[in-house]
Amino acid sequence: MAIVIRLDEKLHERRMTLTELSERVDITLANLSILKTGKAKAIRFSTLEAICAALECQPGELIAYDPTRPPEE
């Protein structure tokens, strides 16, 4: 998929664990893990907003478009 999730990089920048983010945004660790690994098929704007608030970042810092990546089958 051409959409790239950069949650791992942002967590590293903020020196925050996935568990800590999960507690701050009240989202299960399993769902955040799915998002982090790029396996999520969708994300709610409310979830994106909560993550951005916790990480003090903009949505564009978490999600990017890379047209060189092969399409998902």
C-alpha positions as CSV (number, residue, x, y, z in Angstrom):
1,M,0.0,0.0,0.0
2,A,1.3,3.5,-0.8
3,I,0.1,4.9,2.6
4,V,3.0,4.7,5.1
5,I,2.4,4.9,8.9
6,R,5.2,6.6,10.8
7,L,3.9,6.0,14.3
8,D,7.1,4.1,15.3
9,E,9.4,6.9,14.3
10,K,7.2,9.5,16.2
11,L,7.1,7.3,19.3
12,H,10.9,7.0,19.2
13,E,11.3,10.8,18.8
14,R,9.0,11.3,21.8
15,R,10.7,8.5,23.8
16,M,7.3,7.0,24.4
17,T,6.3,3.3,24.4
18,L,3.3,1.9,22.5
19,T,2.0,0.9,25.9
20,E,2.2,4.5,27.2
21,L,0.5,5.8,24.1
22,S,-2.2,3.2,24.5
23,E,-2.9,4.4,28.1
24,R,-2.9,8.1,27.1
25,V,-5.3,7.8,24.2
26,D,-7.4,4.9,25.7
27,I,-6.9,2.7,22.6
28,T,-6.0,-1.0,23.0
29,L,-2.5,-2.0,22.6
30,A,-3.5,-4.5,19.9
31,N,-5.2,-1.8,17.8
32,L,-2.3,0.5,18.1
33,S,0.1,-2.3,17.1
34,I,-2.0,-3.0,14.0
35,L,-1.8,0.7,13.1
36,K,1.9,0.9,13.8
37,T,2.7,-2.1,11.6
38,G,0.8,-0.7,8.7
39,K,-1.8,-3.5,8.8
40,A,-4.8,-1.2,9.6
41,K,-7.3,-0.7,6.8
42,A,-8.7,2.5,8.2
43,I,-8.4,5.0,11.1
44,R,-11.0,7.1,12.7
45,F,-10.4,10.8,12.8
46,S,-11.1,10.8,16.5
47,T,-8.3,8.2,16.9
48,L,-6.0,10.2,14.8
49,E,-6.8,13.3,16.8
50,A,-6.1,11.6,20.1
51,I,-2.8,10.2,18.9
52,C,-1.7,13.6,17.5
53,A,-2.7,15.2,20.8
54,A,-0.7,12.7,22.9
55,L,2.3,12.9,20.6
56,E,2.0,16.7,20.0
57,C,2.2,16.3,16.3
58,Q,0.3,16.9,13.0
59,P,-1.4,14.1,11.1
60,G,1.0,14.5,8.3
61,E,3.9,13.5,10.6
62,L,2.2,10.2,11.2
63,I,0.8,9.4,7.7
64,A,2.6,9.7,4.4
65,Y,2.0,8.8,0.8
66,D,4.7,6.9,-1.0
67,P,3.8,6.1,-4.7
68,T,6.8,3.9,-5.1
69,R,5.4,1.3,-2.8
70,P,3.7,-1.6,-4.5
71,P,-0.1,-1.8,-4.3
72,E,-1.7,-4.2,-1.9
73,E,-3.3,-7.3,-3.3
